[in-house]
């Protein structure tokens, strides 16, 4: 359904813009947003619309070198000035900026802020593309791109590190939408429309593979075959020279198709046909996991098909490993490689029938959309029995959400990733991902910040990955932050991560947040498991815990403690030894960042405690009394 137009400056309407210099207009006239520090506050509030922004975050943005003693009072002055400004516009001096959860929240409607409008148009465009309505997708995505100004977002305030991070995140989002738009135009036969802009963007972002693939396709479809092949050769040489890497299998396949067939080719096959590819991009920062990857390739590529479960703690790299394997298995699955997320963006598990409908659409299953779930499942199983495809179901919540989706016959393979071990599924191959070692974590950090910077202070770099618990997601977020904050010494950032009270606040890069992943893990736990995790997380941090220490922390007998610990292992909240060992001899561990999050959830009484005893009435004791 087409979205209604929104016209900045419509009578009586306020319109804020972050996609360019920070600005606000009403009735076509600009609003004076005050001095620079007040503008920094407004830019930060607008970058998180309708969401409480902690005072500490605002303080760091306005005074990155260290706040003065009067910082809190000064912030109150800036907020009061904003209230007065918006009150003069809206007739309500407290309606726009409200105090909320120890911070401030700026209330904005979608039609009043260009970034919200951009997000809505982009989502609508992608949804149209998934339905196969590519012309509507291209139009909506183009409308989203047209909201961008001629200059980079927030370019007038980028000397503040906090604002610079937000601007970088907005630019990355814009690039993704541009790629979506270009691919939609190419698939509708309008490659010439996208051609000119793609060249400029590839020159500015030479390592962005989707941009380069779209540029190749545009050249190819407009009859410029030699130039399209040259684009690939330049890219291959660039990767080899700068990173010691080769182009992805998808990119190499596109090149071979152009070279061998002499006709239009696409980086991804048609959405609704067998032989299609619907995979996320393969991360060029993927490191290590050689043994696990070799095992996945061997089992999932079996000619008779297989079902595999890759389990492990939140952020350990399950999805990245599955996507890498799917990209490398191109030649073994002629009927397609399909990736579907089993959860919504907010982390809530999708209904099984919703996942089944998406699978049917992506694979071109005859009879998809049948109102009777049993008939739809039968049609899906019939398709699986007649094809040779690889299906990746990412972030599965539990066994019930995938029963009926797994192949019962035929030569298809299915790869499931889950924090849970999905022990209720039979006849599956299992790979439990452990947190990688320090060397592998350092290698990942080096791909993001550069090996030269890593070598400038190796001791501090090691402290960073140790403070991240070597968790790949946390190391990657640290690397993304440090890549933007080039001025920040590694030792200073390591100090921040070492602080238990502030570590999770540091592990945010744009819209990628370690805390949000841990929150999803926490929500998946039952009440009893949460209470047990809080108790165990209160143990001293000295390299793991034994069954005896868990018994003391949980105040349970041996059998009850074993059940509690094994339940946490099954949910991915506790890691256990990879080899066989008796329960009494085993050394278990709660990943450092999950331990910090659990203490946070326990409340202030338990968060600062290192002993198992918890204060009556604390968050943890309430959990335990219910569990």
MITI-25620 format. One record per residue (C-alpha): residue in three letters; x, y, z; residue number from 1. Coordinates in Angstrom, 2 decimals. Example, Ala and Ser with C-alpha at 12.3 -4.5 7.8 and 13.67 -1.06 7.14 Angstrom:
<rs>
   type        px        py        pz   seq
    Ala     12.30     -4.50      7.80     1
    Ser     13.67     -1.06      7.14     2
</rs>
This chain:
<rs>
   type        px        py        pz   seq
    Unk      0.00      0.00      0.00     1
    Unk      1.51      3.37     -0.98     2
    Unk      2.52      5.57      1.92     3
    Unk      0.89      8.99      2.22     4
    Unk      3.20     11.84      1.26     5
    Unk      4.75     13.91      4.02     6
    Unk      5.56     17.49      3.14     7
    Unk      8.08     19.29      5.35     8
    Unk      6.79     22.67      6.31     9
    Unk      3.08     21.84      5.97    10
    Unk      0.99     24.44      7.85    11
    Unk      1.68     24.27     11.56    12
    Unk      3.98     21.25     11.27    13
    Unk      7.48     21.07     12.70    14
    Unk     10.02     19.15     10.63    15
    Unk     13.39     18.07     12.00    16
    Unk     16.28     16.95      9.84    17
    Unk     19.41     14.93     10.66    18
    Unk     20.15     13.87      7.06    19
    Unk     22.34     16.88      6.41    20
    Unk     23.02     19.70      8.87    21
    Unk     20.89     19.59     12.01    22
    Unk     17.85     21.75     11.31    23
    Unk     14.20     22.33     12.19    24
    Unk     11.58     24.29     10.28    25
    Unk      7.98     25.34     10.86    26
    Unk      5.77     26.84      8.20    27
    Unk      8.80     26.99      5.93    28
    Unk     10.89     29.12      8.29    29
    Unk     13.94     27.76     10.15    30
    Unk     13.91     27.48     13.92    31
    Unk     16.99     28.83     15.73    32
    Unk     18.39     25.83     17.58    33
    Unk     20.78     27.75     19.79    34
    Unk     24.52     27.47     20.49    35
    Unk     26.62     24.48     19.52    36
    Unk     26.33     22.53     22.79    37
    Unk     22.57     22.89     22.79    38
    Unk     22.54     21.63     19.19    39
    Unk     24.61     18.62     20.26    40
    Unk     21.98     17.80     22.89    41
    Unk     19.17     18.13     20.34    42
    Unk     21.04     16.04     17.75    43
    Unk     21.54     13.25     20.31    44
    Unk     17.89     13.29     21.41    45
    Unk     16.70     13.28     17.80    46
    Unk     19.02     10.41     16.92    47
    Unk     17.13      8.33     19.50    48
    Unk     13.59      9.63     18.99    49
    Unk     10.94      8.75     21.57    50
    Unk     13.57      6.90     23.60    51
    Unk     15.05      7.98     26.96    52
    Unk     18.65      9.13     26.53    53
    Unk     20.65      8.86     29.79    54
    Unk     22.22     11.99     31.18    55
    Unk     25.64     10.30     31.05    56
    Unk     25.30      9.77     27.28    57
    Unk     24.39     13.41     26.72    58
    Unk     27.30     14.48     28.93    59
    Unk     29.78     12.39     26.93    60
    Unk     28.52     13.88     23.67    61
    Unk     28.72     17.48     24.82    62
    Unk     31.98     17.19     26.78    63
    Unk     33.98     14.31     25.25    64
    Unk     37.20     15.43     26.93    65
    Unk     35.62     15.37     30.38    66
    Unk     32.63     17.21     31.83    67
    Unk     32.95     20.30     34.06    68
    Unk     31.56     20.29     37.57    69
    Unk     28.55     22.21     36.30    70
    Unk     27.76     19.73     33.49    71
    Unk     24.43     18.54     34.89    72
    Unk     23.24     22.08     35.50    73
    Unk     24.34     23.14     32.03    74
    Unk     22.44     20.22     30.49    75
    Unk     19.33     21.34     32.34    76
    Unk     19.78     24.81     30.83    77
    Unk     20.05     23.39     27.31    78
    Unk     16.97     21.21     27.81    79
    Unk     15.00     24.13     29.27    80
    Unk     15.93     26.24     26.26    81
    Unk     14.74     23.48     23.93    82
    Unk     11.47     23.23     25.86    83
    Unk     10.97     26.96     25.58    84
    Unk     11.68     26.87     21.85    85
    Unk      9.32     23.98     21.15    86
    Unk      6.75     25.35     23.59    87
    Unk      6.56     28.51     21.54    88
    Unk      5.84     26.31     18.53    89
    Unk      3.55     23.67     20.03    90
    Unk      1.90     25.71     22.76    91
    Unk      3.11     23.25     25.42    92
    Unk      6.42     24.02     27.09    93
    Unk      6.89     20.43     28.33    94
    Unk      5.23     18.41     25.56    95
    Unk      8.29     17.73     23.41    96
    Unk     11.14     17.10     25.85    97
    Unk     10.30     15.06     28.94    98
    Unk     12.36     13.70     31.78    99
    Unk     12.27      9.91     31.65   100
    Unk     14.27      7.04     33.27   101
    Unk     17.17      9.19     34.46   102
    Unk     17.49     10.98     31.13   103
    Unk     15.52     12.95     28.58   104
    Unk     13.17     11.87     25.80   105
    Unk     12.25     13.95     22.76   106
    Unk      8.81     13.04     21.42   107
    Unk      8.55     13.12     17.64   108
    Unk      6.00     11.83     15.13   109
    Unk      7.10      9.98     12.02   110
    Unk      6.17     12.86      9.70   111
    Unk      8.22     15.28     11.80   112
    Unk     11.66     13.67     11.49   113
    Unk     13.42     12.70      8.28   114
    Unk     15.21      9.66      9.76   115
    Unk     11.89      8.14     10.91   116
    Unk     10.35      8.76      7.50   117
    Unk     13.45      7.27      5.86   118
    Unk     13.17      4.12      7.98   119
    Unk      9.46      3.67      7.19   120
    Unk      9.96      4.09      3.45   121
    Unk     12.92      1.70      3.45   122
    Unk     10.98     -0.99      5.31   123
    Unk      7.99     -0.59      2.99   124
    Unk     10.28     -0.82     -0.03   125
    Unk     11.93     -4.00      1.20   126
    Unk      8.54     -5.54      2.00   127
    Unk      7.38     -4.78     -1.55   128
    Unk     10.51     -6.41     -2.91   129
    Unk      9.94     -9.52     -0.83   130
    Unk      6.43     -9.74     -2.28   131
    Unk      7.95     -9.60     -5.75   132
    Unk      6.61     -6.09     -6.51   133
    Unk      9.96     -4.71     -7.63   134
    Unk      8.66     -1.55     -9.28   135
    Unk      6.95     -0.45     -6.08   136
    Unk     10.07     -1.44     -4.12   137
    Unk     12.29      0.70     -6.35   138
    Unk      9.92      3.68     -6.08   139
    Unk      9.68      3.56     -2.27   140
    Unk     13.42      3.04     -1.81   141
    Unk     14.09      5.98     -4.14   142
    Unk     11.74      8.14     -2.06   143
    Unk     13.74      7.19      1.02   144
    Unk     17.02      8.11     -0.66   145
    Unk     15.59     11.44     -1.83   146
    Unk     15.26     12.52      1.81   147
    Unk     19.04     12.80      2.00   148
    Unk     20.63     16.20      1.58   149
    Unk     23.59     17.02     -0.60   150
    Unk     25.96     17.02      2.39   151
    Unk     26.64     14.15      4.86   152
    Unk     24.34     13.78      7.88   153
    Unk     25.14     16.01     10.86   154
    Unk     28.31     17.18      9.11   155
    Unk     28.27     20.40     11.16   156
    Unk     28.59     18.52     14.49   157
    Unk     30.88     15.64     13.66   158
    Unk     33.75     16.89     15.78   159
    Unk     31.82     15.30     18.67   160
    Unk     32.62     11.59     18.77   161
    Unk     29.10     10.63     19.88   162
    Unk     27.46     12.53     17.03   163
    Unk     30.06     11.20     14.58   164
    Unk     29.12      7.62     15.53   165
    Unk     25.45      8.34     14.87   166
    Unk     26.29      9.98     11.54   167
    Unk     28.35      6.96     10.49   168
    Unk     25.47      4.67     11.38   169
    Unk     23.06      6.76      9.29   170
    Unk     25.43      6.69      6.33   171
    Unk     25.79      2.90      6.57   172
    Unk     22.00      2.55      6.61   173
    Unk     21.71      4.79      3.56   174
    Unk     24.26      2.70      1.67   175
    Unk     22.27     -0.46      2.37   176
    Unk     19.08      1.17      1.08   177
    Unk     20.94      2.41     -1.99   178
    Unk     22.07     -1.16     -2.67   179
    Unk     18.49     -2.41     -2.27   180
    Unk     17.25      0.28     -4.67   181
    Unk     19.93     -0.38     -7.28   182
    Unk     19.27     -4.13     -7.24   183
    Unk     15.51     -3.54     -7.61   184
    Unk     16.08     -1.25    -10.60   185
    Unk     18.44     -3.77    -12.20   186
    Unk     15.95     -6.62    -11.75   187
    Unk     13.22     -4.57    -13.45   188
    Unk     15.51     -3.93    -16.45   189
    Unk     16.32     -0.31    -15.57   190
    Unk     20.03     -0.75    -14.93   191
    Unk     20.88      2.55    -16.62   192
    Unk     19.00      4.48    -13.91   193
    Unk     21.36      3.19    -11.22   194
    Unk     24.60      3.24    -13.18   195
    Unk     25.97      6.76    -12.62   196
    Unk     25.53      6.90     -8.85   197
    Unk     27.00      3.44     -8.34   198
    Unk     30.37      4.39     -9.78   199
    Unk     30.77      7.30     -7.36   200
    Unk     29.75      5.20     -4.36   201
    Unk     32.11      2.36     -5.25   202
    Unk     34.98      4.83     -5.44   203
    Unk     34.10      6.11     -1.95   204
    Unk     33.45      2.61     -0.51   205
    Unk     35.75      0.30     -2.47   206
    Unk     35.35     -2.74     -0.18   207
    Unk     31.54     -2.75     -0.19   208
    Unk     30.79     -5.82     -2.29   209
    Unk     27.07     -5.34     -2.90   210
    Unk     27.73     -1.92     -4.41   211
    Unk     30.38     -3.34     -6.68   212
    Unk     28.18     -6.26     -7.72   213
    Unk     25.36     -3.86     -8.60   214
    Unk     27.79     -1.72    -10.60   215
    Unk     28.99     -4.80    -12.49   216
    Unk     25.42     -5.80    -13.25   217
    Unk     24.47     -2.31    -14.40   218
    Unk     27.41     -2.18    -16.78   219
    Unk     26.66     -5.67    -18.04   220
    Unk     22.97     -5.01    -18.66   221
    Unk     23.72     -1.78    -20.52   222
    Unk     26.04     -3.61    -22.92   223
    Unk     29.37     -2.58    -21.37   224
    Unk     30.68     -6.12    -20.89   225
    Unk     34.42     -5.35    -20.86   226
    Unk     33.97     -2.63    -18.22   227
    Unk     31.88     -4.97    -16.04   228
    Unk     34.60     -7.63    -16.08   229
    Unk     37.24     -4.98    -15.33   230
    Unk     35.30     -3.95    -12.21   231
    Unk     35.69     -7.50    -10.86   232
    Unk     39.40     -7.68    -11.73   233
    Unk     40.05     -4.38     -9.95   234
    Unk     38.16     -5.63     -6.89   235
    Unk     40.03     -8.94     -6.79   236
    Unk     43.38     -7.15     -6.94   237
    Unk     42.31     -4.66     -4.26   238
    Unk     41.28     -7.41     -1.83   239
    Unk     44.46     -9.36     -2.42   240
    Unk     46.68     -6.32     -2.01   241
    Unk     45.00     -4.72      1.01   242
    Unk     43.49     -7.64      2.92   243
    Unk     44.97    -10.83      1.51   244
    Unk     41.46    -12.07      0.64   245
    Unk     39.57    -13.31     -2.40   246
    Unk     36.10    -12.11     -3.53   247
    Unk     33.20    -14.03     -2.04   248
    Unk     31.84    -17.10     -3.86   249
    Unk     28.72    -15.09     -4.82   250
    Unk     30.84    -12.37     -6.42   251
    Unk     33.04    -14.89     -8.18   252
    Unk     29.95    -16.69     -9.45   253
    Unk     28.58    -13.45    -10.86   254
    Unk     31.87    -12.88    -12.69   255
    Unk     31.88    -16.39    -14.12   256
    Unk     28.29    -16.02    -15.28   257
    Unk     29.14    -12.79    -17.10   258
    Unk     32.30    -14.24    -18.54   259
    Unk     30.84    -17.55    -19.65   260
    Unk     27.28    -16.76    -20.63   261
    Unk     27.63    -13.27    -22.10   262
    Unk     24.20    -12.30    -20.80   263
    Unk     22.64    -10.46    -17.86   264
    Unk     23.30    -12.10    -14.53   265
    Unk     22.24    -11.29    -11.04   266
    Unk     24.11    -11.50     -7.76   267
    Unk     21.02    -13.15     -6.36   268
    Unk     18.63    -15.35     -8.30   269
    Unk     14.90    -14.57     -8.68   270
    Unk     13.13    -14.51     -5.38   271
    Unk     10.49    -17.09     -6.17   272
    Unk     12.31    -19.76     -8.12   273
    Unk     14.24    -22.90     -7.32   274
    Unk     17.94    -22.23     -7.69   275
    Unk     17.57    -18.88     -5.92   276
    Unk     19.97    -17.46     -3.37   277
    Unk     18.71    -15.47     -0.39   278
    Unk     21.69    -15.10      1.92   279
    Unk     23.07    -12.22      3.98   280
    Unk     26.44    -10.93      2.83   281
    Unk     29.40    -13.00      3.96   282
    Unk     31.36    -10.96      6.51   283
    Unk     34.84    -10.04      5.35   284
    Unk     35.84     -9.88      9.04   285
    Unk     35.16    -13.58      9.63   286
    Unk     38.15    -15.17     11.37   287
    Unk     39.06    -18.58     12.75   288
    Unk     36.57    -21.43     13.26   289
    Unk     38.45    -23.61     10.76   290
    Unk     37.55    -26.92     12.41   291
    Unk     33.89    -26.03     12.99   292
    Unk     33.53    -24.71      9.45   293
    Unk     35.11    -27.82      7.95   294
    Unk     32.68    -29.98      9.93   295
    Unk     29.67    -27.97      8.76   296
    Unk     30.76    -28.12      5.13   297
    Unk     31.32    -31.87      5.32   298
    Unk     28.01    -32.75      7.00   299
    Unk     25.65    -30.22      5.40   300
    Unk     27.09    -30.94      1.96   301
    Unk     26.31    -34.66      2.28   302
    Unk     24.65    -35.86     -0.95   303
    Unk     21.79    -37.36      1.06   304
    Unk     21.10    -34.17      3.00   305
    Unk     21.35    -33.52      6.73   306
    Unk     19.96    -31.42      9.59   307
    Unk     22.52    -29.55     11.70   308
    Unk     22.19    -27.50     14.89   309
    Unk     24.81    -24.84     15.69   310
    Unk     24.35    -23.76     19.31   311
    Unk     26.18    -21.46     21.67   312
    Unk     25.92    -18.34     23.83   313
    Unk     24.51    -15.09     22.49   314
    Unk     27.08    -13.30     20.33   315
    Unk     29.42    -16.27     19.90   316
    Unk     29.21    -16.14     16.09   317
    Unk     26.66    -18.83     15.21   318
    Unk     24.99    -16.83     12.44   319
    Unk     28.28    -15.73     10.92   320
    Unk     29.51    -19.33     10.78   321
    Unk     26.26    -20.57      9.21   322
    Unk     26.27    -17.82      6.58   323
    Unk     29.93    -18.46      5.74   324
    Unk     29.19    -22.18      5.27   325
    Unk     26.14    -21.44      3.10   326
    Unk     28.20    -19.18      0.82   327
    Unk     30.90    -21.83      0.45   328
    Unk     28.40    -24.57     -0.45   329
    Unk     27.19    -22.93     -3.67   330
    Unk     28.19    -25.80     -5.95   331
    Unk     26.48    -28.50     -3.87   332
    Unk     22.95    -27.05     -3.81   333
    Unk     21.74    -26.32     -7.34   334
    Unk     18.16    -25.66     -6.18   335
    Unk     19.06    -22.80     -3.89   336
    Unk     20.47    -21.58     -0.61   337
    Unk     17.93    -19.78      1.54   338
    Unk     18.34    -17.88      4.82   339
    Unk     15.35    -17.08      7.05   340
    Unk     15.40    -15.51     10.50   341
    Unk     13.28    -17.36     13.04   342
    Unk     12.76    -14.27     15.19   343
    Unk     11.36    -10.81     14.71   344
    Unk     13.61     -7.74     14.99   345
    Unk     12.64     -7.34     18.67   346
    Unk     13.86    -10.86     19.44   347
    Unk     10.41    -12.43     19.79   348
    Unk     10.09    -15.83     18.12   349
    Unk      8.12    -15.82     14.88   350
    Unk      5.13    -18.11     14.54   351
    Unk      5.98    -21.36     12.76   352
    Unk      3.38    -20.70     10.06   353
    Unk      4.90    -17.25      9.43   354
    Unk      8.32    -18.85      8.87   355
    Unk      6.73    -21.51      6.67   356
    Unk      5.05    -18.83      4.53   357
    Unk      8.38    -17.02      4.00   358
    Unk     10.14    -20.27      3.10   359
    Unk      7.41    -21.06      0.60   360
    Unk      7.69    -17.62     -0.98   361
    Unk     11.47    -17.70     -1.26   362
    Unk     11.55    -21.23     -2.67   363
    Unk      8.57    -20.91     -4.98   364
    Unk      6.61    -23.68     -3.25   365
    Unk      3.40    -24.53     -5.09   366
    Unk      0.39    -24.00     -2.85   367
    Unk      2.09    -21.56     -0.45   368
    Unk     -0.33    -19.34      1.39   369
    Unk     -2.83    -22.14      1.90   370
    Unk     -5.12    -21.26      4.83   371
    Unk     -4.81    -24.77      6.29   372
    Unk     -1.39    -25.03      8.06   373
    Unk     -1.36    -28.80      7.57   374
    Unk     -1.76    -28.40      3.80   375
    Unk      0.96    -25.74      3.69   376
    Unk      3.30    -28.05      5.62   377
    Unk      2.54    -30.90      3.23   378
    Unk      3.32    -28.65      0.25   379
    Unk      6.60    -27.63      1.87   380
    Unk      7.62    -31.24      2.56   381
    Unk      6.76    -32.14     -1.03   382
    Unk      9.05    -29.38     -2.27   383
    Unk     11.87    -30.53      0.02   384
    Unk     11.54    -34.10     -1.21   385
    Unk     12.01    -33.05     -4.85   386
    Unk     14.83    -30.52     -4.56   387
    Unk     18.44    -30.17     -3.47   388
    Unk     18.61    -26.96     -1.43   389
    Unk     20.26    -25.63      1.73   390
    Unk     17.95    -23.89      4.21   391
    Unk     19.41    -21.80      7.04   392
    Unk     16.97    -21.11      9.89   393
    Unk     18.72    -18.50     12.01   394
    Unk     18.18    -17.89     15.74   395
    Unk     15.64    -20.63     16.42   396
    Unk     13.89    -20.21     19.76   397
    Unk     12.79    -23.78     20.50   398
    Unk     11.99    -27.15     18.99   399
    Unk      8.26    -26.48     18.53   400
    Unk      8.95    -23.54     16.20   401
    Unk     10.73    -25.76     13.64   402
    Unk      8.90    -29.08     13.87   403
    Unk      7.25    -29.76     10.57   404
    Unk      9.78    -27.58      8.75   405
    Unk     12.69    -30.04      8.87   406
    Unk     13.06    -32.30      5.81   407
    Unk     11.62    -35.79      6.26   408
    Unk     12.93    -37.12      2.96   409
    Unk     14.92    -36.00     -0.04   410
    Unk     18.37    -34.46     -0.37   411
    Unk     17.90    -31.00      1.18   412
    Unk     20.03    -29.92      4.12   413
    Unk     18.89    -27.62      6.91   414
    Unk     21.19    -25.62      9.18   415
    Unk     19.70    -24.28     12.43   416
    Unk     21.37    -21.76     14.74   417
    Unk     20.13    -21.34     18.29   418
    Unk     21.25    -20.27     21.74   419
    Unk     19.43    -23.37     22.97   420
    Unk     20.83    -26.78     22.14   421
    Unk     17.37    -27.88     20.87   422
    Unk     17.80    -31.20     22.62   423
    Unk     14.27    -32.30     21.69   424
    Unk     15.18    -32.68     18.01   425
    Unk     16.16    -36.16     16.93   426
    Unk     18.56    -37.31     14.20   427
    Unk     20.46    -34.06     13.93   428
    Unk     24.17    -33.29     13.86   429
    Unk     25.29    -30.86     16.55   430
    Unk     28.04    -28.26     16.74   431
    Unk     28.39    -26.39     20.02   432
    Unk     30.33    -23.16     19.50   433
    Unk     32.55    -22.17     22.40   434
    Unk     33.94    -18.69     22.92   435
    Unk     37.12    -18.50     20.83   436
    Unk     40.59    -18.14     22.31   437
    Unk     42.45    -14.88     22.80   438
    Unk     44.52    -15.22     19.61   439
    Unk     41.40    -15.60     17.47   440
    Unk     39.69    -12.69     19.24   441
    Unk     42.75    -10.49     18.66   442
    Unk     42.77    -11.46     14.98   443
    Unk     39.13    -10.36     14.69   444
    Unk     39.89     -7.06     16.41   445
    Unk     42.80     -6.51     14.04   446
    Unk     40.61     -6.91     10.94   447
    Unk     38.44     -4.05     12.21   448
    Unk     40.96     -1.54     13.56   449
    Unk     43.99     -2.50     11.47   450
    Unk     46.90     -4.68     12.45   451
    Unk     49.20     -1.67     12.74   452
    Unk     47.06     -0.13     15.49   453
    Unk     46.88     -3.50     17.19   454
    Unk     50.67     -3.63     17.30   455
    Unk     50.99     -0.16     18.81   456
    Unk     49.81     -1.46     22.19   457
    Unk     49.40     -5.25     22.18   458
    Unk     48.95     -5.42     25.95   459
    Unk     45.99     -3.01     25.81   460
    Unk     44.51     -4.88     22.85   461
    Unk     44.67     -8.10     24.85   462
    Unk     42.91     -6.34     27.74   463
    Unk     40.14     -5.25     25.37   464
    Unk     39.40     -8.77     24.13   465
    Unk     39.64    -10.21     27.65   466
    Unk     37.19     -7.59     28.93   467
    Unk     34.88     -8.69     26.09   468
    Unk     35.22    -12.25     27.34   469
    Unk     36.58    -12.96     23.81   470
    Unk     32.93    -12.98     22.69   471
    Unk     33.03    -12.31     18.92   472
    Unk     30.05     -9.93     18.94   473
    Unk     31.56     -7.84     21.74   474
    Unk     35.00     -7.84     20.09   475
    Unk     33.42     -6.80     16.78   476
    Unk     31.47     -3.96     18.43   477
    Unk     34.66     -2.81     20.16   478
    Unk     36.44     -2.88     16.83   479
    Unk     33.68     -0.87     15.13   480
    Unk     33.80      1.75     17.87   481
    Unk     37.59      2.00     17.84   482
    Unk     37.60      2.24     14.04   483
    Unk     35.53      5.42     14.38   484
    Unk     37.24      6.75     17.54   485
    Unk     40.71      6.84     16.00   486
    Unk     41.90      9.25     18.69   487
    Unk     41.04      6.91     21.57   488
    Unk     44.02      4.99     22.98   489
    Unk     43.43      1.25     23.30   490
    Unk     44.46      1.38     26.95   491
    Unk     41.80      3.98     27.76   492
    Unk     39.09      1.94     26.04   493
    Unk     40.29     -1.17     27.90   494
    Unk     39.92      0.76     31.16   495
    Unk     36.31      1.52     30.26   496
    Unk     35.55     -2.12     29.50   497
    Unk     37.24     -3.29     32.69   498
    Unk     34.74     -1.26     34.72   499
    Unk     31.83     -3.67     35.45   500
    Unk     29.44     -0.75     35.88   501
    Unk     30.09      0.69     32.43   502
    Unk     31.23     -2.19     30.21   503
    Unk     27.86     -2.84     28.58   504
    Unk     27.35      0.87     27.89   505
    Unk     30.59      0.86     25.89   506
    Unk     29.58     -2.11     23.74   507
    Unk     27.26     -0.25     21.39   508
    Unk     28.10      0.65     17.78   509
    Unk     25.25      2.40     16.00   510
    Unk     22.28      0.03     16.05   511
    Unk     24.42     -2.97     17.08   512
    Unk     24.20     -3.50     20.83   513
    Unk     25.61     -6.31     22.95   514
    Unk     23.13     -5.44     25.68   515
    Unk     20.15     -6.06     23.36   516
    Unk     21.47     -9.53     22.49   517
    Unk     21.94    -10.35     26.16   518
    Unk     18.46     -9.02     26.91   519
    Unk     17.02    -11.44     24.32   520
    Unk     18.91    -14.29     25.97   521
    Unk     17.56    -13.22     29.36   522
    Unk     13.97    -13.07     28.08   523
    Unk     14.25    -16.63     26.78   524
    Unk     15.11    -17.99     30.22   525
    Unk     12.40    -19.33     32.48   526
    Unk     11.91    -17.73     35.88   527
    Unk     13.77    -20.53     37.67   528
    Unk     16.70    -20.34     35.26   529
    Unk     16.91    -16.57     35.70   530
    Unk     17.06    -16.91     39.46   531
    Unk     19.74    -19.59     39.26   532
    Unk     21.78    -17.52     36.80   533
    Unk     21.66    -14.49     39.07   534
    Unk     22.89    -16.56     42.01   535
    Unk     25.72    -18.11     40.02   536
    Unk     26.65    -14.76     38.45   537
    Unk     27.26    -13.46     41.96   538
    Unk     30.16    -15.88     42.46   539
    Unk     33.70    -14.43     42.35   540
    Unk     35.20    -14.00     38.89   541
    Unk     38.16    -16.35     39.16   542
    Unk     37.91    -18.52     36.08   543
    Unk     34.72    -20.52     36.36   544
    Unk     32.82    -22.41     39.03   545
    Unk     32.54    -25.97     40.23   546
    Unk     29.46    -27.97     41.17   547
    Unk     30.27    -27.48     44.88   548
    Unk     30.38    -23.71     44.53   549
    Unk     27.12    -23.76     42.57   550
    Unk     25.50    -25.83     45.36   551
    Unk     26.51    -23.18     47.89   552
    Unk     25.32    -20.31     45.69   553
    Unk     21.96    -21.95     44.90   554
    Unk     21.48    -23.45     48.36   555
    Unk     20.36    -26.74     46.79   556
    Unk     21.39    -30.34     47.09   557
    Unk     23.60    -32.01     44.51   558
    Unk     20.81    -33.34     42.33   559
    Unk     18.92    -30.04     42.29   560
    Unk     22.11    -28.14     41.48   561
    Unk     23.01    -30.45     38.61   562
    Unk     19.54    -30.00     37.14   563
    Unk     19.79    -26.20     37.45   564
    Unk     23.26    -26.02     35.90   565
    Unk     22.37    -28.39     33.06   566
    Unk     19.24    -26.38     32.33   567
    Unk     21.40    -23.24     31.98   568
    Unk     23.80    -25.15     29.74   569
    Unk     20.91    -26.19     27.53   570
    Unk     19.77    -22.56     27.18   571
    Unk     23.27    -21.32     26.32   572
    Unk     23.67    -19.25     29.51   573
    Unk     26.43    -21.47     30.97   574
    Unk     29.28    -23.13     29.11   575
    Unk     30.64    -26.54     30.00   576
    Unk     33.74    -28.59     29.09   577
    Unk     33.82    -29.97     25.55   578
    Unk     35.09    -33.40     26.61   579
    Unk     33.58    -35.99     28.94   580
    Unk     34.12    -35.26     32.62   581
    Unk     32.18    -36.00     35.78   582
    Unk     29.91    -33.29     37.16   583
    Unk     32.13    -32.85     40.24   584
    Unk     35.30    -32.43     38.20   585
    Unk     33.81    -30.10     35.56   586
    Unk     34.55    -26.38     35.51   587
    Unk     31.56    -24.37     34.29   588
    Unk     31.46    -20.74     33.30   589
    Unk     29.03    -17.88     32.74   590
    Unk     30.35    -15.59     29.97   591
    Unk     31.62    -12.35     31.52   592
    Unk     29.18    -10.00     29.79   593
    Unk     26.15    -12.18     30.52   594
    Unk     27.31    -12.31     34.13   595
    Unk     27.37     -8.49     34.23   596
    Unk     23.93     -8.34     32.66   597
    Unk     22.50    -10.85     35.15   598
    Unk     23.88     -8.81     38.05   599
    Unk     22.27     -5.74     36.53   600
    Unk     18.93     -7.51     36.35   601
    Unk     19.34     -8.68     39.94   602
    Unk     19.17     -5.12     41.18   603
    Unk     21.62     -2.92     43.06   604
    Unk     21.78     -5.21     46.09   605
    Unk     23.23     -8.10     44.09   606
    Unk     25.04     -6.14     41.40   607
    Unk     27.72     -4.98     43.77   608
    Unk     28.00     -8.24     45.66   609
    Unk     30.47    -11.01     44.97   610
    Unk     29.14    -13.47     47.53   611
    Unk     26.25    -15.84     46.81   612
    Unk     24.00    -14.48     49.53   613
    Unk     21.40    -12.01     48.24   614
    Unk     19.59     -9.35     50.17   615
    Unk     15.94    -10.10     50.95   616
    Unk     13.64     -8.28     48.57   617
    Unk     16.28     -7.95     45.87   618
    Unk     15.42     -8.62     42.23   619
    Unk     17.17    -11.99     42.42   620
    Unk     15.44    -13.19     45.55   621
    Unk     12.08    -12.27     44.01   622
    Unk     12.97    -14.34     40.97   623
    Unk     13.98    -17.28     43.13   624
    Unk     10.85    -17.09     45.25   625
    Unk      8.77    -17.40     42.07   626
    Unk     10.99    -20.10     40.51   627
</rs>
